[in-house]
Amino acid sequence: MSIRIVTWNVNGIRNPFGYTPWSETKNFGAMFDILEADVVCFQELKIQSKDLRDDMVLIPGWDSYFTFPKHKKGYSGVAVYTRQSKISPVKAEEGITGHLQPTGAARNTSYRDLPEDQQIGGYPTIDKGDGVILDSEGRGLVVDFGLFVLIGTYCPVGREEEARQDFRMAWLTALEERIRNLTEMGRRVVTVGDLNIAPEPIDSADAWEMQNRLGSDSVEMLEWKELPAKKLLRGLCEPSEEAVMVDVVRQFFPDRVAMYTHWETKINARPGNYGSRIDYIVASSSMKDWFESADIQNGLHGSDHCPVYAVLKPEVEIDGERRTLLDLVNPPGVFVGGDRKLDLPPPPKMSARLNPQFSGRRSIKDMFQRKTVARVASVVGSSTQEPVVSNGDGHQSQGLALTQDAVLPSTQIASSSQPPKRPLDIGSNNGPLDAPGESSQSIPKKARTTAVAWTKRTPAKSSKTGNGSQKAPRTAFQLNPPTLTQSEPSNTQQGGLENSSQLTIVSNDALDATLPEPSEPSTTPKKIIDQAESRASWNKLFTKPPAPLCDGHSEPAKKMPTNKPGRNKGRWFWVCARPVGPTGPKERSGRSNDEWKCDYFKWCK
C-alpha cells in the first residue's frame, strides 16, 4: 500500500473552504480524502493555538501536529497531519534548531537536552538565543517516521527589508545544516513546504521571460542566479556535486516549463499561469527510486498556492532487500508484511490530540449545550399559567408567555421595568380622563395621544387601588410642554370627556400664544420636492465615482496601490482588470483586444 505525501500553503487554514470542492463539505477529513493524502503538511495557517477548534484537531482517523508564532499574531504557522491507518510517527519536534522546550518537559529542558533515544537529532550548531528566535515564528516541524524524517517548513520570503533578509538566510542555513547532519547520521530526510525559492529560470515566469528577452548570459540573469537563497537550494539538490537531496517533482518532469505552484493575486496572475514554483517535496538521494509519482495540482483552488504531492511505492528496496512500506513507517510491530498486528501506541506528546485544553474545551462545550437544551425544554413544557410578578407599584402583571386566546391591551405592551399607565387626574377631586368602563375610542385621537404621552413622562395622582398613592407636584405639568391649565372639576363621564377635550384646546391655545401673528398668505405656489429625485441626488453625493474604462476593452479598471519604494509609494492608480498573460505584464503591449491585460494606466486623483 503506497503512501501519498501532500504539501500545501493554504494562506489561512480555513481559506480553502471558500472554494470548490472544499466548500461542499467544509470538512478537513473530506478534504484529505479528496487529496488522497496520508501525510498532509499545511503552511501559513494564520491562527494562534487558542484559535484551534475540534474540527481542526479531532479529525477521526488522523493525528495532528502544530507550530505557531510565539509573538506575531495571525502569521505563519505549520501543521502536519498523519493518517493513523497507514502511517504514524514515533517522535515529533517543534522548530528545526532543537532549542524549543518539548511538551511536558522539565523547565529549561530543550529537545537537545533530552536523552539521546528521545531525540530526533541532527541539530544545527547555533546558540540558544538565536535558535529560539529562529523558531519563534512557527516555521518548522520535524516528525520522525522511523524510515525517514519529515521536515515541514514555511521559509521566510525574500522580498523584504535587509533585516529580514538576514533572518531568512539564517533560517535557510539552519535548515540546510539540519538536513545534512541527519544525512550524515544515516537518516533519510523528506523536506516539504513553501521554501519561497525559485532556483532556476524555468521555475519562475518572470525569470523565464527575462532570460528569453536578455539571454542566459546577461548581467541581469547572472545576478538573479547568484542570489544566496537560490545557490543554497541548488547546492542541496541534484545535480550539484554537494547534493544530498533530490527535487522529487522535477525528477519526474525535468524539462517541464510553467510548472508553477504560486501566483500573485494582486495582478490576477493565475488564469494566465504567470507564476513561480516555490513549493517543494525534496527527499534524500537514497530515496529517489522509492517514489512512483509526483506532480503539482494546479487545478485545485483554495489559496494563492496549489497542492504538491509525491507517492511512495508500496515496497522499497533497502540494502538489496525488498521491504513493505507500512512495516517501516509505523512503530515496530504494528504492521508485519503489510498487515496490522497491533493497535497503535499513543502518538508523540506533541500531538494536538493529547493536549489537555482540547478535551477540556470539548467537554465544556457539550456541557453548555446540554444545559441550553434542558432550559429550553423546561420553558416549552411549562404551564400556560404564568406566575404573577409584582412591578413595585402595588400592581401585578403576568409574564410575557400568553395563552393563544389571551388579548393584551395596548397600554400593557411595555417593559416590565416601567410602571403601568394610570388615568390622569387634574386637581385633587377630578375624575380620570377615561372613566371606568369608557372606551378609549370615544376620546378624540389628539387628546388621547397627549394624555398618554404625559402618563409616560410624569406620574400623576392615582386612585387608591394599590398599596399606596402617588401625588405629582403641580410644577410637573408646568415644565412639560405643551402647558396645561387646570379646568373645572367634573365627576361625570361626560365631564371627563369634556375635560379631556378642553385639555387639548387649552394646550394648543397656550402654544399659539407664544408664536408671532401669522402674515398674509403667500400667493407663491409651494415647491413640490420629488422624493425619488432627492434620494438620487444624495446617493450621488455619497457614492464613489465609477471606475474609468480601460482603453483596450472598455471595461471598468482596477484600483491598486503603489508598493514600490519612492515618492509615489502609497499612491493609487488604475490598470486594466483582466489577468496578465503567460509571459507577464510585457505581453499587454500592443495587444489591447485579446483576453489578457491591456496597457491602460492612470493615476487616481
FIBA-637074 format. One record per residue (C-alpha): x, y, z; residue in three letters. Coordinates in steps of 0.25 Angstrom, whole numbers, plus 2048, in hexadecimal, padded with zeros to 3 digits. Each point is the difference from the previous one (the first is absolute). Last residue first. Example, Ala and Ser with C-alpha at 12.3 -4.5 7.8 and 13.67 -1.06 7.14 Angstrom:
REM residues 2
PT,xx,yy,zz,aa
PT,837,7FC,81D,SER
PT,7FA,7F2,802,ALA
This chain:
REM residues 605
PT,xx,yy,zz,aa
PT,7E5,8F7,7DF,LYS
PT,803,7F2,7FC,CYS
PT,80B,7FE,7F6,TRP
PT,7FD,7FA,7F3,LYS
PT,805,7F3,7F9,PHE
PT,7FB,7F8,7F4,TYR
PT,80A,7F6,7FA,ASP
PT,7F6,7F5,7FE,CYS
PT,7FE,7F4,809,LYS
PT,7FD,7F3,7F9,TRP
PT,7F5,7FB,7F8,GLU
PT,804,807,7F3,ASP
PT,7FC,80E,7FB,ASN
PT,80B,808,805,SER
PT,80C,7F9,7FB,ARG
PT,80A,80A,7FD,GLY
PT,807,7FF,80E,SER
PT,7F8,7F6,808,ARG
PT,80A,7F5,7FF,GLU
PT,80A,808,809,LYS
PT,7F8,7FE,80C,PRO
PT,802,7F1,801,GLY
PT,804,7F6,7F6,THR
PT,7F4,7F7,802,PRO
PT,7F7,80C,7FF,GLY
PT,7FC,80A,80C,VAL
PT,7F2,7FF,805,PRO
PT,7F5,80A,7FC,ARG
PT,7FD,80C,809,ALA
PT,808,80A,7F7,CYS
PT,807,80A,809,VAL
PT,7FC,80C,809,TRP
PT,80A,806,80A,PHE
PT,801,803,80F,TRP
PT,80C,807,807,ARG
PT,806,7F8,80C,GLY
PT,80E,801,7FA,LYS
PT,801,80B,7F6,ASN
PT,80C,807,805,ARG
PT,808,7F3,801,GLY
PT,7FF,7F2,805,PRO
PT,7F7,7F7,7F7,LYS
PT,7F3,7FD,807,ASN
PT,7F7,808,7F7,THR
PT,7F1,7FE,803,PRO
PT,7F6,7F9,7F6,MET
PT,7F3,804,7FA,LYS
PT,7FA,7F7,7F5,LYS
PT,7FA,806,7F3,ALA
PT,7F2,7FF,7FC,PRO
PT,7FF,7FA,7F2,GLU
PT,802,807,7F2,SER
PT,809,7F4,7FC,HIS
PT,80D,806,7FB,GLY
PT,7FF,80F,805,ASP
PT,7FC,7FC,80E,CYS
PT,7F3,806,806,LEU
PT,800,809,80C,PRO
PT,7FB,7FB,80D,ALA
PT,7F3,807,805,PRO
PT,800,80B,80A,PRO
PT,7FE,7FC,80E,LYS
PT,7F2,802,805,THR
PT,7FD,80B,80A,PHE
PT,7FB,80B,7F7,LEU
PT,7FA,7F7,7F6,LYS
PT,7F7,7FA,80B,ASN
PT,7FC,80D,805,TRP
PT,7FC,804,7F2,SER
PT,7F8,7F3,7FD,ALA
PT,7F9,802,80E,ARG
PT,7FB,80E,7FC,SER
PT,7FC,7FB,7F2,GLU
PT,7F8,7F5,806,ALA
PT,7FA,809,80A,GLN
PT,7FB,80A,7F6,ASP
PT,7FF,80D,808,ILE
PT,7F4,809,7FD,ILE
PT,803,80F,800,LYS
PT,7F4,808,807,LYS
PT,7F9,809,7F7,PRO
PT,802,80F,802,THR
PT,7F3,807,804,THR
PT,805,801,80F,SER
PT,7F6,801,80B,PRO
PT,801,80D,808,GLU
PT,809,7FF,80C,SER
PT,7FD,7F7,80C,PRO
PT,801,807,80D,GLU
PT,80C,7FC,808,PRO
PT,800,7F3,808,LEU
PT,7FF,7FF,80F,THR
PT,7F1,801,801,ALA
PT,7FF,7F4,7F6,ASP
PT,806,7F7,80A,LEU
PT,7F6,804,80B,ALA
PT,7F5,7FF,7F6,ASP
PT,804,7F2,7FC,ASN
PT,801,7FB,80F,SER
PT,7F3,807,803,VAL
PT,7F9,7F8,7F5,ILE
PT,806,7F3,804,THR
PT,7FC,801,80E,LEU
PT,7F3,804,7FC,GLN
PT,7FD,7F3,7F9,SER
PT,805,7F8,80C,SER
PT,7F7,808,80A,ASN
PT,7F5,7FF,7F6,GLU
PT,802,7F1,801,LEU
PT,801,800,80F,GLY
PT,7F3,808,801,GLY
PT,7F9,7F6,7F7,GLN
PT,804,7F5,80A,GLN
PT,7FB,808,80C,THR
PT,808,806,80B,ASN
PT,805,80D,7FA,SER
PT,80A,809,805,PRO
PT,802,80D,7F9,GLU
PT,80D,801,7F8,SER
PT,80E,802,804,GLN
PT,809,805,7F6,THR
PT,80A,7F8,7F8,LEU
PT,80D,804,7FA,THR
PT,804,7F9,7F3,PRO
PT,80A,7FE,805,PRO
PT,806,7F8,80C,ASN
PT,805,80A,80B,LEU
PT,7F2,806,804,GLN
PT,7FA,7F2,802,PHE
PT,80B,7FB,809,ALA
PT,7FF,80D,807,THR
PT,7F3,7FC,807,ARG
PT,807,7F5,808,PRO
PT,7FC,7F1,7FD,ALA
PT,7F9,7F9,80B,LYS
PT,802,7F1,801,GLN
PT,7F6,7F6,807,SER
PT,803,7F4,808,GLY
PT,7FE,7F1,800,ASN
PT,7F7,800,7F3,GLY
PT,7F3,805,7FD,THR
PT,801,80D,807,LYS
PT,7FD,809,7F4,SER
PT,80C,806,7F9,SER
PT,807,80D,801,LYS
PT,808,803,7F4,ALA
PT,80D,7F9,7FA,PRO
PT,807,809,7F6,THR
PT,807,7FB,7F3,ARG
PT,7F8,7F4,7FC,LYS
PT,7F2,805,805,THR
PT,803,80D,7F9,TRP
PT,802,7F9,7F3,ALA
PT,7F3,7F8,802,VAL
PT,7F8,80D,803,ALA
PT,805,807,7F3,THR
PT,7FD,7F4,7F8,THR
PT,7F2,7FF,805,ARG
PT,7FD,80F,7FE,ALA
PT,805,7FF,7F1,LYS
PT,7F8,7F3,7FE,LYS
PT,7F3,806,805,PRO
PT,7FA,7F7,80B,ILE
PT,7F5,7F6,7FD,SER
PT,80A,7F5,7FB,GLN
PT,805,800,80E,SER
PT,7F4,7F8,805,SER
PT,7FA,804,80D,GLU
PT,7FF,7F5,80A,GLY
PT,807,808,80B,PRO
PT,801,80E,7FC,ALA
PT,80B,804,7F7,ASP
PT,804,80E,803,LEU
PT,800,7FC,80F,PRO
PT,7F8,807,80A,GLY
PT,804,80D,806,ASN
PT,800,803,80F,ASN
PT,80E,804,803,SER
PT,803,807,7F3,GLY
PT,803,7F9,7F2,ILE
PT,800,7F1,800,ASP
PT,806,7F8,7F5,LEU
PT,7FC,7F2,7FF,PRO
PT,80B,7F6,803,ARG
PT,80B,7F9,7F7,LYS
PT,807,7F5,807,PRO
PT,80E,803,806,PRO
PT,80B,7FD,7F7,GLN
PT,80A,7F4,803,SER
PT,7F7,7F6,7F9,SER
PT,802,807,7F3,SER
PT,7F3,803,7F9,ALA
PT,7F4,7FA,7F9,ILE
PT,7F6,802,80B,GLN
PT,7FA,80D,7FA,THR
PT,7FE,7F9,7F3,SER
PT,7F6,7F6,807,PRO
PT,805,7F2,800,LEU
PT,7F7,7F5,7FA,VAL
PT,801,7F2,805,ALA
PT,7FA,7F5,7F7,ASP
PT,80D,7F9,7FD,GLN
PT,805,800,80E,THR
PT,80B,80A,804,LEU
PT,80F,800,803,ALA
PT,804,80E,804,LEU
PT,7FD,7FE,80F,GLY
PT,7F4,806,807,GLN
PT,800,80D,807,SER
PT,7FD,805,80E,GLN
PT,7FE,80E,805,HIS
PT,805,804,80D,GLY
PT,80A,809,7FA,ASP
PT,80C,7F7,800,GLY
PT,7FC,7F8,7F4,ASN
PT,7FC,7F4,807,SER
PT,801,7F3,7F8,VAL
PT,7F4,7F6,7FE,VAL
PT,805,7F3,7FB,PRO
PT,7FC,7FB,7F3,GLU
PT,7F4,7F6,7FE,GLN
PT,804,7FA,7F2,THR
PT,807,7F5,808,SER
PT,80E,7FD,7FD,SER
PT,805,7F6,7F5,GLY
PT,806,80A,7F7,VAL
PT,807,807,80B,VAL
PT,806,7F3,806,SER
PT,804,7FB,7F2,ALA
PT,807,80D,7FD,VAL
PT,808,7FF,80D,ARG
PT,803,7F2,7FE,ALA
PT,805,803,7F2,VAL
PT,809,80B,805,THR
PT,806,7F7,80B,LYS
PT,803,7F5,7F6,ARG
PT,807,80A,7F7,GLN
PT,808,806,80C,PHE
PT,805,7F2,804,MET
PT,804,7FD,7F1,ASP
PT,808,80C,7FF,LYS
PT,807,7FD,80E,ILE
PT,803,7F2,7FB,SER
PT,807,806,7F3,ARG
PT,808,80A,807,ARG
PT,805,7F6,80A,GLY
PT,804,7F6,7F6,SER
PT,807,80B,7F8,PHE
PT,807,807,80C,GLN
PT,806,7F3,804,PRO
PT,808,7FF,7F3,ASN
PT,801,7F1,7FC,LEU
PT,7F9,802,7F3,ARG
PT,80A,80B,7FD,ALA
PT,80B,7F6,7FF,SER
PT,80D,806,806,MET
PT,800,7F4,80A,LYS
PT,803,7F6,7F5,PRO
PT,7F4,7F7,7FC,PRO
PT,7FA,7F6,80A,PRO
PT,803,7F2,7FB,PRO
PT,7F9,7FB,7F3,LEU
PT,7F9,7F3,801,ASP
PT,808,7F3,7FD,LEU
PT,800,7F7,7F4,LYS
PT,7FC,808,7F4,ARG
PT,804,7F9,7F3,ASP
PT,80B,806,7F6,GLY
PT,809,7F5,803,GLY
PT,800,803,80F,VAL
PT,7FA,80D,804,PHE
PT,7FF,805,80E,VAL
PT,80C,7F8,804,GLY
PT,80A,80C,800,PRO
PT,7F9,80E,800,PRO
PT,7FC,803,7F2,ASN
PT,807,805,7F4,VAL
PT,808,7F3,7FE,LEU
PT,7F6,7F5,800,ASP
PT,7F6,808,7F7,LEU
PT,80B,801,7F5,LEU
PT,802,7F1,7FE,THR
PT,80E,7FD,7FE,ARG
PT,808,7FA,7F4,ARG
PT,80F,7FE,804,GLU
PT,80C,805,7F9,GLY
PT,804,809,80B,ASP
PT,7F2,806,801,ILE
PT,7F7,7FE,7F4,GLU
PT,7F2,806,801,VAL
PT,7F2,7FA,800,GLU
PT,7F3,807,7FF,PRO
PT,806,80B,7F8,LYS
PT,801,80F,806,LEU
PT,7F7,80A,7F9,VAL
PT,803,80F,7FF,ALA
PT,7F7,80C,800,TYR
PT,7FF,80F,7FE,VAL
PT,7F4,808,804,PRO
PT,7FD,80D,7F9,CYS
PT,804,80E,805,HIS
PT,7F8,80D,800,ASP
PT,7F6,7F8,808,SER
PT,7F4,7F8,7FE,GLY
PT,801,7FA,7F2,HIS
PT,803,7F3,7FB,LEU
PT,804,7FF,7F1,GLY
PT,80E,804,803,ASN
PT,802,7F2,807,GLN
PT,810,7FF,7FF,ILE
PT,806,7F3,7FD,ASP
PT,806,7F3,806,ALA
PT,800,7F1,7FC,SER
PT,806,7F3,804,GLU
PT,80A,804,80A,PHE
PT,80A,7F7,806,TRP
PT,80A,802,7F6,ASP
PT,804,80E,805,LYS
PT,802,7FA,80E,MET
PT,80F,800,801,SER
PT,800,80E,7FB,SER
PT,7F9,805,80C,SER
PT,7F3,806,7FD,ALA
PT,7FB,80E,7FB,VAL
PT,7F1,803,7FF,ILE
PT,7FE,80E,7FC,TYR
PT,7F8,80D,800,ASP
PT,807,80C,7F9,ILE
PT,7FD,7FE,7F1,ARG
PT,7FC,80E,7FB,SER
PT,7F5,807,7F9,GLY
PT,7FA,805,7F3,TYR
PT,7F6,7F5,7FD,ASN
PT,7F7,809,7F8,GLY
PT,7F4,7FD,809,PRO
PT,809,800,80D,ARG
PT,806,80E,7FE,ALA
PT,7F4,809,806,ASN
PT,80A,80B,802,ILE
PT,7FE,801,80F,LYS
PT,7FE,7F1,801,THR
PT,80E,7FD,7FC,GLU
PT,801,7F1,7FC,TRP
PT,807,7F4,807,HIS
PT,802,7F2,7FC,THR
PT,806,801,7F2,TYR
PT,804,7F6,7F6,MET
PT,801,80A,7F5,ALA
PT,80A,7F8,7F9,VAL
PT,802,7F1,801,ARG
PT,80E,7FC,7FD,ASP
PT,804,7F6,80C,PRO
PT,7F1,7FC,802,PHE
PT,801,7F3,809,PHE
PT,80D,805,807,GLN
PT,7FB,80E,801,ARG
PT,7F5,7FB,809,VAL
PT,80A,7F8,809,VAL
PT,80A,80B,801,ASP
PT,80B,7F7,805,VAL
PT,809,802,80D,MET
PT,80E,7FE,804,VAL
PT,806,809,7F6,ALA
PT,80F,804,801,GLU
PT,803,7FD,7F1,GLU
PT,7F3,807,7FC,SER
PT,7F7,7F8,7F7,PRO
PT,7F9,7FF,80A,GLU
PT,7FB,808,80C,CYS
PT,807,807,80B,LEU
PT,809,809,7F7,GLY
PT,7F4,804,7F8,ARG
PT,7F8,804,80D,LEU
PT,80C,808,806,LEU
PT,803,807,7F2,LYS
PT,7F2,805,7FF,LYS
PT,800,805,80F,ALA
PT,80D,807,7FE,PRO
PT,7FC,808,7F3,LEU
PT,80A,7FC,7F5,GLU
PT,7F5,7FB,7F6,LYS
PT,7FA,80E,7FF,TRP
PT,80D,807,7FF,GLU
PT,804,7F8,7F4,LEU
PT,7F2,802,7FA,MET
PT,802,80F,801,GLU
PT,80E,800,7FB,VAL
PT,7FC,7F9,7F3,SER
PT,805,7F1,7FE,ASP
PT,7F2,7FA,7FF,SER
PT,7FB,80A,7F6,GLY
PT,7F9,80D,801,LEU
PT,7F2,7FD,7FB,ARG
PT,7FF,7F1,802,ASN
PT,807,802,80D,GLN
PT,7F7,80B,805,MET
PT,7F4,7F8,7FC,GLU
PT,805,7F3,808,TRP
PT,804,809,80C,ALA
PT,7F2,806,801,ASP
PT,7F9,7F2,7FD,ALA
PT,808,7FA,80B,SER
PT,804,7F1,802,ASP
PT,807,7FF,7F2,ILE
PT,809,80C,804,PRO
PT,806,7F6,80A,GLU
PT,800,801,810,PRO
PT,7F2,805,802,ALA
PT,800,802,80F,ILE
PT,7F5,802,80A,ASN
PT,802,7F3,807,LEU
PT,7F1,7FD,801,ASP
PT,800,7F2,806,GLY
PT,806,7F2,800,VAL
PT,80D,7FB,804,THR
PT,802,7F0,800,VAL
PT,80C,7FB,807,VAL
PT,807,7F3,801,ARG
PT,809,7FD,80D,ARG
PT,80E,7FB,7FF,GLY
PT,805,80A,80A,MET
PT,807,807,7F5,GLU
PT,7F2,802,7FA,THR
PT,7FB,806,80D,LEU
PT,80B,80A,800,ASN
PT,7FE,804,7F2,ARG
PT,7F1,802,802,ILE
PT,802,808,80D,ARG
PT,80B,808,7F9,GLU
PT,7F7,804,7F4,GLU
PT,7F5,804,80A,LEU
PT,80A,809,808,ALA
PT,805,807,7F4,THR
PT,7F2,802,7FB,LEU
PT,7FC,806,80D,TRP
PT,80C,809,801,ALA
PT,7FE,804,7F1,MET
PT,7F2,805,803,ARG
PT,804,807,80D,PHE
PT,80B,808,7F8,ASP
PT,7F6,803,7F5,GLN
PT,7F6,805,80B,ARG
PT,80A,80A,805,ALA
PT,802,804,7F1,GLU
PT,7F2,804,7FD,GLU
PT,7F6,7F6,7F9,GLU
PT,7FF,7F9,7F3,ARG
PT,806,7F2,804,GLY
PT,7F5,7F9,808,VAL
PT,803,7F8,80C,PRO
PT,7FF,7F1,7FF,CYS
PT,7F4,7F8,804,TYR
PT,805,7F3,804,THR
PT,7FB,7F1,802,GLY
PT,80C,7F7,803,ILE
PT,7FD,7F1,7FE,LEU
PT,80B,7F6,806,VAL
PT,800,7F3,7F9,PHE
PT,7FE,7F1,802,LEU
PT,7FD,803,80F,GLY
PT,7F5,809,7FE,PHE
PT,807,80C,807,ASP
PT,7F9,80E,7FF,VAL
PT,807,80D,800,VAL
PT,7F7,80C,7FF,LEU
PT,805,80E,7FC,GLY
PT,7FB,80F,7FD,ARG
PT,7F9,804,80D,GLY
PT,806,80D,802,GLU
PT,808,7FE,80D,SER
PT,809,7F5,7F9,ASP
PT,80A,80A,7FB,LEU
PT,800,808,80D,ILE
PT,801,7F3,809,VAL
PT,80C,7FC,7F7,GLY
PT,807,80E,801,ASP
PT,7FF,800,80F,GLY
PT,804,7F1,802,LYS
PT,80D,801,7F8,ASP
PT,800,7F9,7F2,ILE
PT,807,7F4,7FB,THR
PT,7F5,7F9,7F9,PRO
PT,7F9,7F4,806,TYR
PT,801,7F2,7FA,GLY
PT,7F8,7F9,80A,GLY
PT,7F2,7FA,801,ILE
PT,802,800,80F,GLN
PT,7F9,7F6,80A,GLN
PT,80B,7F5,7FF,ASP
PT,80A,80B,802,GLU
PT,7FA,805,80E,PRO
PT,7FA,80D,7FF,LEU
PT,809,80D,801,ASP
PT,800,803,7F1,ARG
PT,7F0,800,800,TYR
PT,801,80B,80A,SER
PT,7FF,7FF,80F,THR
PT,800,80E,807,ASN
PT,7F4,7FB,809,ARG
PT,7FD,7F1,7FF,ALA
PT,7FA,7FA,7F4,ALA
PT,7F1,7FF,7FE,GLY
PT,800,804,7F2,THR
PT,80E,803,7FB,PRO
PT,807,80D,802,GLN
PT,806,807,7F4,LEU
PT,80F,7FF,7FD,HIS
PT,800,7F5,7F6,GLY
PT,803,808,7F4,THR
PT,7F5,7FC,7F7,ILE
PT,7F4,804,807,GLY
PT,7F6,7F7,807,GLU
PT,803,7F2,802,GLU
PT,7F9,7F2,7FD,ALA
PT,804,7F2,803,LYS
PT,7FB,7F2,7FD,VAL
PT,7F7,805,7F4,PRO
PT,7F4,7F8,7FB,SER
PT,7FD,7FC,7F1,ILE
PT,7F5,7F8,7FA,LYS
PT,7F3,7FF,809,SER
PT,804,80C,808,GLN
PT,800,809,7F5,ARG
PT,80A,80B,803,THR
PT,7FE,80F,801,TYR
PT,80C,80A,800,VAL
PT,7FD,80F,803,ALA
PT,808,80D,7FE,VAL
PT,7FE,80E,805,GLY
PT,803,80E,7F9,SER
PT,7F8,80C,806,TYR
PT,7F3,802,807,GLY
PT,808,806,80C,LYS
PT,80F,803,800,LYS
PT,805,7FC,80E,HIS
PT,802,7F1,801,LYS
PT,7FD,7FC,7F2,PRO
PT,7F8,7F3,7FF,PHE
PT,804,7F1,7FF,THR
PT,7F7,7F5,7FE,PHE
PT,7FF,7F1,800,TYR
PT,7F4,7F8,7FC,SER
PT,7FB,7F1,801,ASP
PT,7F5,7FB,7F7,TRP
PT,7F6,7F5,800,GLY
PT,7F4,808,804,PRO
PT,804,80F,800,ILE
PT,802,805,80E,LEU
PT,809,80B,7FC,VAL
PT,7FB,80A,7F6,MET
PT,7F1,7FC,802,ASP
PT,802,802,80F,ASP
PT,805,80E,7FF,ARG
PT,80D,807,801,LEU
PT,7FF,80F,802,ASP
PT,807,800,80D,LYS
PT,80D,7FA,7F9,SER
PT,800,80C,7F7,GLN
PT,7FC,802,7F2,ILE
PT,806,803,7F3,LYS
PT,802,7F2,7FB,LEU
PT,80B,804,7F7,GLU
PT,804,7F2,7FC,GLN
PT,7F9,7F3,800,PHE
PT,807,7F2,7FF,CYS
PT,7F7,7F4,7FD,VAL
PT,804,7F1,802,VAL
PT,7F7,7F5,7FB,ASP
PT,7FA,808,7F5,ALA
PT,7F5,7FC,7F6,GLU
PT,7FE,80F,7FD,LEU
PT,7F1,7FE,800,ILE
PT,802,7F7,80D,ASP
PT,808,80B,807,PHE
PT,7F5,80A,7FC,MET
PT,7F5,7F7,806,ALA
PT,808,7FF,80D,GLY
PT,802,80F,800,PHE
PT,7F1,803,7FF,ASN
PT,7FA,80C,7F9,LYS
PT,7F7,7F6,7F8,THR
PT,7FC,807,7F3,GLU
PT,80A,80B,803,SER
PT,80C,7F7,7FE,TRP
PT,7FC,7FD,7F1,PRO
PT,7FF,80C,7FD,THR
PT,806,80C,807,TYR
PT,7FC,808,80D,GLY
PT,805,7F4,808,PHE
PT,80E,802,7FB,PRO
PT,802,80C,80A,ASN
PT,7FD,7F8,80D,ARG
PT,80F,7FE,803,ILE
PT,804,80D,7FB,GLY
PT,809,802,7F4,ASN
PT,7FF,7F1,7FC,VAL
PT,80F,7FE,7FD,ASN
PT,7FE,7F1,7FC,TRP
PT,809,7F3,802,THR
PT,7FB,7F2,7FD,VAL
PT,806,7F3,803,ILE
PT,7FA,7F3,7FA,ARG
PT,804,7F3,806,ILE
PT,7FE,7F3,7F8,SER
PT,7FA,7F3,804,MET
